[in-house]
Amino acid sequence: MKLPFSFDVAKLQHDLALAVRSPWIKHFNIQAYEKDWSCIPLRSVGGRIDHILPIDSVEFQDTEILEQCTYFREVIAQFQCEKTSIRLMSLAAGGVIKEHRDAGSSIEDGITRLHIPIQTTPEVIFTIDHIPVHFSAGDTWYLNASCLHGVRNASQHARVHLMLDCVSNSWLEQVFSQAGWIPRPQARYPDPSIHDGNVAEVIARLRQAGFPAGLVLADELEAIALSPA
């Protein structure tokens, strides 16, 4: 979803030129992409510029790189909410991020992931639940990363986004509502692959296996299945 915040692309690119004095860090999940997918941390665990691994219950701080980027700080301040990780994300020319899900990364889950493209072309295409979308430069885009999503950069240039992980709050919910956001209905079962059509089979297999954790899960699934939809 496109949000009602647009920023000066030239100023974004000016701060990008300052930030890239620091080295790009390759994404740790090397099986998830082709070519090169790298980042520069602007807000990270302890403010470290060499750390991109997600860690829960740890304090996030601005990095020294962000301190040098006046316009990035101005952009980030427009979003009236707490932020955890903030980073520049680069996908190389010809690069592909394979389709995947990032569990817990939606406004409903408490983390609202926003993308602000700094360097892009119409040949950079996201697929979100198999729907193709181009994120335009300087605009602000919400990606429900718990959906199946991937990216293909068919251009001759690296694509660079400023990406913010925001802690969901009432201000964000109001902005989303004004932009036409409709909350997704809550999943009936804890695993998206389980639904009313196959839950009886899943319960039977769990009970047949006989593992204690599986038996507990089978009872939980049965309770959900028997409850009103």
PASEKOL-409226 format. One line per field, with one value per residue: residue number from 1; residue in three letters; x, y, z of N, C-alpha, C in turn. Coordinates in Angstrom, 1 decimal. Example, Ala and Ser with C-alpha at 12.3 -4.5 7.8 and 13.67 -1.06 7.14 Angstrom:
nr	c(1/2) $
rest	c(ALA/SER) $
n.x	c(13.2/12.8) $
n.y	c(-5.7/-2.2) $
n.z	c(7.8/7.1) $
ca.x	c(12.3/13.7) $
ca.y	c(-4.5/-1.1) $
ca.z	c(7.8/7.1) $
c.x	c(13.2/12.9) $
c.y	c(-3.3/0.0) $
c.z	c(7.8/7.9) $
// end
This chain:
nr	c(1/2/3/4/5/6/7/8/9/10/11/12/13/14/15/16/17/18/19/20/21/22/23/24/25/26/27/28/29/30/31/32/33/34/35/36/37/38/39/40/41/42/43/44/45/46/47/48/49/50/51/52/53/54/55/56/57/58/59/60/61/62/63/64/65/66/67/68/69/70/71/72/73/74/75/76/77/78/79/80/81/82/83/84/85/86/87/88/89/90/91/92/93/94/95/96/97/98/99/100/101/102/103/104/105/106/107/108/109/110/111/112/113/114/115/116/117/118/119/120/121/122/123/124/125/126/127/128/129/130/131/132/133/134/135/136/137/138/139/140/141/142/143/144/145/146/147/148/149/150/151/152/153/154/155/156/157/158/159/160/161/162/163/164/165/166/167/168/169/170/171/172/173/174/175/176/177/178/179/180/181/182/183/184/185/186/187/188/189/190/191/192/193/194/195/196/197/198/199/200/201/202/203/204/205/206/207/208/209/210/211/212/213/214/215/216/217/218/219/220/221/222/223/224/225/226/227/228/229) $
rest	c(MET/LYS/LEU/PRO/PHE/SER/PHE/ASP/VAL/ALA/LYS/LEU/GLN/HIS/ASP/LEU/ALA/LEU/ALA/VAL/ARG/SER/PRO/TRP/ILE/LYS/HIS/PHE/ASN/ILE/GLN/ALA/TYR/GLU/LYS/ASP/TRP/SER/CYS/ILE/PRO/LEU/ARG/SER/VAL/GLY/GLY/ARG/ILE/ASP/HIS/ILE/LEU/PRO/ILE/ASP/SER/VAL/GLU/PHE/GLN/ASP/THR/GLU/ILE/LEU/GLU/GLN/CYS/THR/TYR/PHE/ARG/GLU/VAL/ILE/ALA/GLN/PHE/GLN/CYS/GLU/LYS/THR/SER/ILE/ARG/LEU/MET/SER/LEU/ALA/ALA/GLY/GLY/VAL/ILE/LYS/GLU/HIS/ARG/ASP/ALA/GLY/SER/SER/ILE/GLU/ASP/GLY/ILE/THR/ARG/LEU/HIS/ILE/PRO/ILE/GLN/THR/THR/PRO/GLU/VAL/ILE/PHE/THR/ILE/ASP/HIS/ILE/PRO/VAL/HIS/PHE/SER/ALA/GLY/ASP/THR/TRP/TYR/LEU/ASN/ALA/SER/CYS/LEU/HIS/GLY/VAL/ARG/ASN/ALA/SER/GLN/HIS/ALA/ARG/VAL/HIS/LEU/MET/LEU/ASP/CYS/VAL/SER/ASN/SER/TRP/LEU/GLU/GLN/VAL/PHE/SER/GLN/ALA/GLY/TRP/ILE/PRO/ARG/PRO/GLN/ALA/ARG/TYR/PRO/ASP/PRO/SER/ILE/HIS/ASP/GLY/ASN/VAL/ALA/GLU/VAL/ILE/ALA/ARG/LEU/ARG/GLN/ALA/GLY/PHE/PRO/ALA/GLY/LEU/VAL/LEU/ALA/ASP/GLU/LEU/GLU/ALA/ILE/ALA/LEU/SER/PRO/ALA) $
n.x	c(0.8/0.5/1.6/0.7/3.1/5.8/9.1/12.0/13.8/16.4/17.6/17.5/19.2/21.6/22.2/22.4/24.8/26.6/26.2/27.2/29.9/30.5/30.9/28.9/26.9/26.6/23.5/22.6/21.2/22.1/21.0/18.6/18.6/19.7/22.7/23.5/22.6/22.4/23.1/23.2/23.4/21.4/20.0/20.4/21.1/22.4/23.5/25.4/27.5/28.2/26.4/23.6/21.9/18.7/17.5/15.6/14.2/16.3/18.1/17.7/19.7/20.6/23.0/26.4/26.6/24.0/23.9/25.4/23.7/21.6/19.2/18.0/17.5/15.6/13.5/12.9/12.0/9.4/7.7/5.7/6.4/7.8/10.9/12.6/14.8/16.5/17.5/19.6/18.8/20.2/19.8/21.4/22.0/20.1/19.6/17.8/15.4/14.3/11.0/9.5/8.4/8.3/7.8/5.6/5.8/4.0/1.5/-0.5/0.7/2.5/4.8/5.5/6.5/8.2/9.0/11.1/11.9/15.0/16.8/15.8/14.1/11.4/11.7/12.2/10.6/8.3/6.8/3.8/2.1/1.9/1.1/2.2/4.1/5.4/7.5/7.6/10.0/11.0/8.6/6.4/6.0/4.1/4.8/3.4/5.1/4.7/3.3/3.6/6.4/8.6/11.4/12.5/15.1/15.4/16.8/19.7/21.0/21.8/19.2/18.1/16.7/15.4/14.7/12.3/11.6/8.9/7.4/4.1/1.5/-1.1/-1.0/0.1/-1.9/-4.0/-3.0/-2.9/-5.6/-6.7/-5.5/-6.8/-6.5/-7.4/-7.9/-6.5/-8.4/-8.2/-6.2/-7.7/-6.5/-3.3/-1.3/-0.8/-1.2/-3.1/-6.5/-10.1/-10.8/-8.8/-8.2/-9.2/-7.8/-5.1/-5.3/-5.8/-3.4/-1.5/-2.3/-2.0/0.8/1.6/3.3/4.1/4.0/2.7/0.2/-0.8/-1.1/-2.9/-5.2/-5.6/-6.1/-8.4/-10.2/-10.3/-11.5/-14.0/-15.1/-17.2/-17.1) $
n.y	c(-1.2/2.2/5.0/8.3/9.9/11.6/12.1/14.1/13.1/13.7/14.7/12.5/10.8/12.2/11.9/9.1/8.9/9.8/7.8/5.5/5.5/3.9/0.3/-2.0/-4.6/-8.0/-9.7/-12.1/-14.4/-16.3/-18.1/-17.1/-15.3/-14.2/-13.1/-10.1/-9.0/-6.6/-4.6/-1.4/-0.6/1.8/2.2/0.1/-3.0/-1.9/0.2/-0.6/-0.8/-3.0/-5.0/-6.9/-8.8/-9.9/-9.3/-10.1/-8.1/-6.4/-3.3/-0.9/1.4/4.5/4.5/5.6/6.3/7.2/9.5/11.2/11.8/14.0/14.5/11.9/11.6/13.5/12.5/10.1/11.1/11.9/9.9/9.0/7.2/4.5/3.2/0.2/-1.6/0.1/0.5/0.7/-0.9/-2.8/-4.1/-5.9/-5.1/-7.1/-8.8/-11.1/-11.5/-14.2/-15.6/-15.4/-15.5/-13.2/-13.8/-12.3/-9.7/-7.4/-4.8/-5.6/-7.5/-6.0/-5.0/-2.7/-2.5/-0.3/1.0/3.1/4.0/4.9/4.7/3.5/1.8/1.3/-1.3/-2.8/-5.0/-6.0/-9.0/-9.7/-11.9/-13.0/-10.9/-8.4/-5.5/-2.2/-0.2/3.1/5.8/7.8/7.8/6.4/3.1/0.5/-2.7/-5.7/-8.0/-10.5/-11.7/-13.8/-12.9/-11.4/-10.2/-8.8/-7.5/-6.3/-4.4/-2.3/-1.3/-1.0/-1.4/0.6/0.9/2.8/1.4/0.9/-0.4/-0.2/0.3/-0.7/1.6/3.8/6.1/5.2/3.4/5.2/6.7/4.6/3.9/6.2/6.0/4.0/1.4/-1.9/-4.0/-7.3/-10.3/-12.1/-15.0/-18.2/-20.5/-21.5/-22.0/-21.0/-22.8/-24.5/-25.2/-25.1/-27.1/-29.0/-29.5/-31.6/-33.9/-33.1/-33.1/-35.8/-37.0/-35.9/-37.1/-39.7/-39.9/-39.5/-38.0/-36.0/-33.1/-32.8/-34.0/-32.2/-29.9/-31.0/-31.1/-28.4/-27.5/-28.9/-27.8/-25.2/-25.8/-26.7/-24.5/-21.5/-20.0) $
n.z	c(0.0/-0.8/1.0/2.2/2.0/0.6/-0.6/-1.2/-3.9/-4.9/-2.6/-0.9/-2.4/-2.1/0.6/0.5/-0.9/1.0/3.0/1.8/2.1/4.1/4.3/2.4/3.8/3.3/3.0/5.5/4.9/2.6/0.8/0.0/-2.1/-5.3/-7.1/-5.6/-2.4/-0.1/2.8/4.6/7.9/9.6/11.9/14.5/16.4/19.4/18.0/16.2/13.3/12.0/12.2/11.5/12.2/13.3/16.6/19.3/22.0/22.5/22.8/20.2/18.4/16.9/14.3/13.7/11.1/10.3/11.8/10.2/8.1/7.3/6.0/5.8/8.6/8.9/7.3/8.6/11.0/10.3/10.8/13.3/15.5/17.4/16.3/15.2/13.6/11.1/7.8/4.8/1.8/-0.7/-3.9/-6.3/-9.8/-12.0/-9.9/-7.7/-5.2/-3.6/-3.4/-0.2/3.3/6.0/9.1/11.4/10.6/10.1/10.2/11.8/13.4/14.9/13.9/11.5/8.3/6.3/3.1/1.4/-1.7/-3.0/-5.1/-8.1/-10.8/-13.2/-13.9/-11.6/-9.8/-7.4/-6.2/-4.5/-2.7/-5.3/-6.8/-9.0/-8.3/-8.5/-6.7/-6.4/-6.7/-4.0/-2.8/-0.1/0.9/2.2/3.1/3.7/5.1/6.0/4.1/1.1/-0.6/-3.1/-5.0/-8.1/-9.9/-12.8/-14.1/-15.2/-13.1/-9.6/-7.1/-4.5/-1.4/1.4/4.4/6.9/10.0/11.8/15.0/15.5/16.1/17.4/15.8/13.4/12.6/12.2/10.0/8.2/7.9/6.8/4.4/3.2/4.1/4.9/7.5/7.6/8.0/11.0/11.2/11.4/12.3/13.9/12.0/8.7/6.7/7.5/7.4/7.4/5.7/5.9/8.5/10.1/9.1/9.7/12.5/13.0/12.0/13.8/16.2/15.6/15.3/17.9/19.5/22.4/22.3/19.8/20.4/22.2/20.5/18.7/20.3/20.7/18.1/17.6/19.4/18.3/15.8/16.6/17.6/17.2/14.0) $
ca.x	c(0.0/1.2/1.2/0.7/4.4/6.7/10.3/12.9/14.7/17.7/18.2/17.7/20.4/22.7/22.5/22.9/26.2/27.3/26.2/27.9/31.3/30.6/30.8/27.7/27.0/25.8/22.4/23.1/20.6/22.6/20.1/17.4/18.7/20.7/23.5/24.0/21.6/23.3/22.5/24.0/22.6/21.3/19.6/20.7/21.3/23.5/24.1/26.6/27.5/28.6/25.5/22.3/21.1/17.6/17.6/14.5/14.4/17.6/17.9/18.2/20.2/21.0/24.4/27.2/26.3/22.8/24.2/25.9/22.7/20.6/17.9/17.5/17.0/14.4/12.5/12.6/11.2/8.1/6.9/5.5/6.3/9.1/11.5/13.6/15.8/16.4/18.7/19.6/18.9/20.6/19.7/22.2/21.4/19.9/19.4/16.5/15.1/13.4/9.8/9.6/7.6/8.9/6.7/5.5/6.2/2.8/1.0/-1.3/1.7/3.2/6.0/5.1/7.7/8.0/10.0/11.2/12.9/15.9/17.3/15.0/13.5/10.2/12.1/12.3/9.2/7.9/5.5/3.3/1.0/1.9/0.7/3.3/4.0/6.6/7.6/8.1/11.1/10.7/7.3/6.5/5.3/4.0/4.9/3.1/6.2/4.3/2.7/4.6/6.9/9.9/11.7/13.3/15.7/15.7/17.5/21.1/21.5/21.4/18.1/18.4/15.6/15.5/13.6/12.1/10.7/8.2/6.5/2.8/0.8/-2.4/-0.8/0.2/-3.2/-4.8/-2.5/-3.3/-7.0/-6.9/-4.9/-7.7/-6.2/-8.5/-7.1/-6.8/-9.1/-7.2/-6.2/-8.5/-5.6/-2.0/-0.5/-1.6/-1.4/-4.2/-7.8/-11.3/-10.9/-7.8/-7.8/-9.4/-6.7/-4.0/-5.5/-5.6/-2.0/-0.8/-2.6/-1.4/2.2/1.7/4.3/3.3/3.7/1.7/-1.1/-1.3/-1.5/-4.1/-6.3/-5.8/-6.7/-9.8/-11.0/-10.6/-12.4/-15.3/-15.6/-17.9/-16.1) $
ca.y	c(0.0/3.5/5.9/9.7/10.6/11.6/12.8/14.6/12.0/14.2/14.8/11.1/10.3/12.9/11.2/7.8/9.0/9.9/6.5/4.4/5.5/2.7/-0.9/-2.8/-5.9/-9.0/-10.3/-13.3/-15.6/-16.3/-19.0/-16.4/-14.4/-14.3/-11.9/-9.5/-8.3/-6.1/-3.5/-0.5/-0.3/3.2/2.0/-1.3/-3.4/-1.2/1.2/-1.2/-0.6/-4.3/-6.0/-6.8/-9.9/-9.4/-9.9/-9.5/-7.6/-5.7/-1.9/-0.4/2.8/5.1/4.3/6.8/6.6/8.0/10.8/12.1/11.9/15.0/14.3/10.7/11.8/14.3/11.6/9.1/11.8/12.1/8.7/9.3/5.9/3.9/2.3/-0.8/-1.6/1.0/0.2/0.8/-2.2/-2.7/-5.3/-5.7/-5.3/-8.5/-9.6/-11.6/-12.0/-15.3/-15.5/-15.9/-14.8/-12.8/-13.9/-11.2/-8.4/-6.7/-3.8/-6.4/-8.3/-5.1/-4.4/-2.1/-2.4/0.7/1.1/4.4/3.8/6.0/4.4/2.4/2.0/0.5/-2.7/-3.4/-5.5/-6.9/-9.8/-9.8/-12.9/-13.2/-9.7/-7.6/-4.1/-1.4/0.8/4.3/6.5/8.9/7.5/5.5/1.9/-0.5/-4.1/-6.8/-9.0/-11.9/-12.3/-14.3/-11.8/-11.5/-9.0/-9.0/-6.2/-6.5/-3.2/-2.4/-0.6/-1.5/-0.8/0.9/1.4/3.0/0.5/1.2/-1.3/0.7/-0.4/-0.3/2.3/4.4/7.1/4.5/2.9/6.3/7.0/3.5/4.0/7.3/5.6/3.0/0.1/-2.8/-5.1/-8.7/-11.0/-13.0/-16.4/-19.1/-21.5/-20.9/-22.2/-20.6/-24.0/-25.3/-24.5/-26.0/-28.2/-30.1/-29.6/-33.0/-34.7/-32.7/-33.6/-37.3/-37.3/-35.6/-38.1/-41.0/-39.8/-39.8/-37.1/-35.2/-31.7/-33.0/-34.3/-30.9/-29.1/-31.6/-30.7/-27.0/-27.4/-29.5/-26.8/-24.1/-26.3/-26.9/-23.2/-20.8/-19.3) $
ca.z	c(0.0/-0.9/2.0/1.8/2.4/-0.5/-0.2/-2.3/-4.3/-4.9/-1.2/-0.5/-3.1/-1.5/1.8/0.1/-1.3/2.3/3.7/1.1/2.5/4.9/3.5/2.4/4.5/2.6/3.8/6.0/4.3/1.2/0.0/-0.2/-3.2/-6.4/-7.3/-4.4/-1.6/0.9/3.6/5.5/9.0/10.0/13.2/14.7/17.8/20.0/17.1/15.5/11.9/11.4/12.8/10.9/12.6/14.2/18.0/20.1/23.4/22.6/22.4/18.9/18.5/15.6/14.0/13.4/9.7/10.3/12.3/9.1/7.1/7.9/5.3/6.3/9.9/8.7/6.8/9.6/12.0/9.9/11.2/14.7/16.2/17.7/15.2/15.6/12.6/9.9/7.0/3.4/1.3/-2.1/-4.7/-7.5/-11.2/-12.3/-8.7/-7.4/-3.8/-3.8/-2.6/1.2/4.2/7.2/10.1/12.4/10.0/9.5/11.2/12.8/14.2/15.7/13.2/10.3/7.5/5.3/2.1/0.6/-2.7/-3.3/-6.5/-8.7/-12.1/-13.4/-14.1/-10.3/-9.5/-6.3/-6.2/-3.2/-3.0/-6.7/-7.5/-9.3/-7.9/-8.6/-5.6/-7.0/-6.0/-3.1/-2.1/1.0/0.6/3.2/2.6/4.7/4.8/6.3/2.9/0.3/-1.4/-3.7/-5.9/-9.3/-10.4/-14.2/-14.6/-15.3/-11.9/-8.3/-6.5/-3.1/-0.6/2.8/4.9/8.3/10.8/12.8/16.0/15.2/17.2/17.0/14.8/12.2/12.3/11.7/8.7/7.3/7.7/5.9/3.1/2.7/4.6/5.4/8.2/7.2/9.1/11.8/10.8/12.3/12.9/14.1/10.8/7.5/5.8/8.1/7.2/7.8/4.8/6.2/9.9/10.6/8.7/10.5/13.9/13.0/11.8/15.0/17.2/15.2/15.6/19.4/20.3/23.4/21.8/18.8/21.0/22.7/19.3/18.1/21.1/20.4/16.8/17.7/20.1/17.4/14.8/17.1/18.1/16.1/13.1) $
c.x	c(0.9/0.7/1.4/2.0/5.3/7.9/11.1/13.9/16.1/18.4/18.4/19.0/21.7/23.1/23.0/24.4/27.1/27.4/27.0/29.5/31.6/30.4/29.4/27.9/26.1/24.7/22.9/22.5/20.9/21.8/18.9/17.4/19.8/21.4/23.9/22.8/22.2/22.6/23.6/23.1/22.6/20.7/19.7/20.8/22.5/24.1/25.2/26.4/27.9/27.6/24.1/21.4/19.9/17.7/16.4/14.9/15.8/17.4/18.5/18.6/20.6/22.5/25.1/26.9/25.1/23.0/24.8/24.9/21.5/19.3/17.2/16.8/15.6/13.2/12.0/11.7/9.8/7.1/6.9/5.3/7.7/9.6/12.5/14.7/15.5/17.7/18.5/19.7/19.1/20.4/20.4/21.4/21.3/19.6/18.0/16.5/14.0/12.1/9.9/8.6/8.5/7.8/6.7/5.8/5.0/2.3/0.2/-0.4/2.5/4.4/5.5/6.3/7.4/9.2/9.9/12.3/13.7/16.5/16.6/14.6/12.2/10.5/12.3/10.9/9.2/6.8/5.1/2.0/0.8/1.3/1.9/3.1/5.4/6.5/8.3/9.0/10.5/9.3/7.5/5.5/5.3/4.0/4.5/4.0/5.8/3.6/3.9/5.1/8.3/10.2/12.6/13.8/16.2/16.4/19.0/21.8/21.0/20.1/18.4/17.1/16.0/14.3/13.6/11.2/10.2/7.4/5.1/2.2/-0.4/-2.2/-0.6/-1.1/-4.1/-4.4/-2.9/-4.7/-7.3/-6.4/-5.8/-7.4/-7.3/-7.7/-7.5/-7.5/-8.0/-7.4/-6.9/-7.5/-4.2/-1.0/-1.3/-1.9/-2.6/-5.5/-8.9/-11.3/-9.9/-7.5/-8.1/-8.3/-5.4/-4.1/-5.2/-4.2/-1.2/-1.1/-2.1/0.1/2.5/2.7/3.5/3.0/2.6/0.3/-1.7/-1.8/-2.8/-5.4/-6.6/-6.5/-8.2/-10.7/-11.3/-11.6/-13.8/-16.0/-16.3/-16.9/-16.1) $
c.y	c(1.2/4.4/7.3/10.4/10.4/12.5/13.2/13.6/12.5/14.3/13.4/10.5/11.0/12.2/9.7/7.8/9.2/8.5/5.5/4.5/4.4/1.4/-1.5/-4.1/-6.9/-9.5/-11.7/-14.6/-15.7/-17.3/-18.3/-15.5/-14.8/-13.0/-11.3/-8.7/-7.9/-4.9/-2.6/-0.2/1.2/3.2/0.5/-1.7/-2.7/-0.1/0.7/-1.1/-2.0/-5.4/-5.8/-7.9/-9.4/-10.1/-9.2/-9.0/-7.0/-4.3/-1.6/1.0/3.2/4.8/5.6/7.2/7.5/9.4/11.8/12.4/12.7/14.7/13.0/10.8/12.6/13.4/10.7/9.8/12.0/11.0/8.7/8.0/5.5/3.1/1.3/-0.7/-0.6/0.8/0.6/-0.6/-2.1/-4.1/-5.1/-5.8/-6.7/-9.4/-10.0/-12.0/-13.0/-15.1/-16.1/-15.1/-14.4/-12.7/-12.8/-9.9/-7.7/-5.8/-4.5/-7.1/-7.4/-4.5/-3.9/-1.8/-1.4/0.8/2.5/4.2/5.0/5.9/3.2/2.7/1.1/-1.0/-3.5/-3.7/-6.4/-7.8/-10.0/-10.7/-13.0/-12.0/-8.8/-6.1/-3.4/-0.3/2.1/5.1/7.6/8.8/6.5/4.4/1.0/-1.9/-5.0/-7.9/-10.4/-12.5/-12.9/-13.2/-12.1/-10.3/-9.4/-7.7/-6.5/-5.4/-3.4/-1.7/-1.2/-0.7/-0.6/1.5/1.8/2.3/0.7/0.1/-0.5/-0.1/0.2/0.5/3.0/5.4/6.3/3.9/3.9/6.6/5.9/3.6/5.0/6.9/4.5/1.6/-0.6/-3.9/-6.4/-9.4/-11.9/-14.4/-17.3/-20.1/-20.9/-21.0/-21.8/-21.7/-24.8/-24.5/-25.5/-27.2/-29.4/-30.3/-31.0/-33.9/-34.4/-33.2/-35.1/-37.7/-37.0/-36.6/-39.4/-41.0/-40.0/-38.9/-36.2/-33.8/-31.8/-33.2/-33.0/-30.0/-29.7/-31.2/-29.2/-26.8/-27.9/-28.4/-25.6/-24.6/-26.4/-25.5/-22.5/-20.0/-17.8) $
c.z	c(0.0/0.1/1.6/2.3/1.2/-0.1/-1.4/-2.7/-4.4/-3.6/-0.6/-1.1/-2.6/-0.3/1.6/-0.2/0.0/3.0/3.1/1.3/3.4/4.0/3.6/3.1/3.7/3.5/4.2/5.4/2.8/0.3/-0.5/-1.4/-4.2/-6.7/-5.9/-3.7/-0.3/1.7/4.3/6.7/9.4/11.5/13.5/16.2/18.3/19.1/16.3/14.0/11.2/11.8/12.1/11.3/13.5/15.5/18.7/21.5/23.6/22.1/21.1/19.1/17.1/15.5/13.7/11.9/9.6/10.8/11.3/8.1/7.5/7.3/5.7/7.7/9.8/8.2/7.9/10.7/11.6/10.4/12.7/15.5/16.5/16.5/15.8/14.6/11.5/9.1/5.5/2.8/-0.2/-2.7/-6.0/-8.8/-11.5/-11.1/-8.5/-5.9/-4.0/-2.9/-1.2/2.0/5.4/8.3/11.1/11.9/9.3/10.6/12.2/13.8/15.2/15.1/11.8/9.4/6.4/4.4/1.5/-0.4/-3.0/-4.7/-7.1/-10.1/-12.2/-13.6/-12.8/-9.9/-8.3/-6.7/-4.8/-3.3/-4.5/-7.5/-7.8/-8.9/-8.0/-7.5/-6.2/-6.1/-5.2/-2.4/-1.0/0.8/1.8/2.6/3.8/4.4/5.3/5.1/2.1/-0.7/-1.9/-4.5/-7.0/-9.8/-11.8/-14.9/-14.7/-14.1/-10.6/-7.8/-5.1/-2.5/0.8/3.4/6.4/8.9/11.9/13.8/15.8/16.4/16.6/15.9/13.4/11.7/11.7/10.2/7.7/6.9/6.7/4.5/2.5/3.1/5.2/6.2/7.7/8.3/9.7/11.3/11.8/13.0/13.0/12.9/9.6/6.6/6.3/7.9/7.5/6.9/5.1/7.6/10.5/10.3/9.5/11.9/13.9/12.9/13.1/16.1/16.8/15.5/17.1/20.2/21.2/22.9/20.7/19.3/21.6/21.6/18.7/19.0/20.9/19.1/16.8/18.3/19.2/16.3/15.3/17.5/16.9/15.3/13.3) $
// end
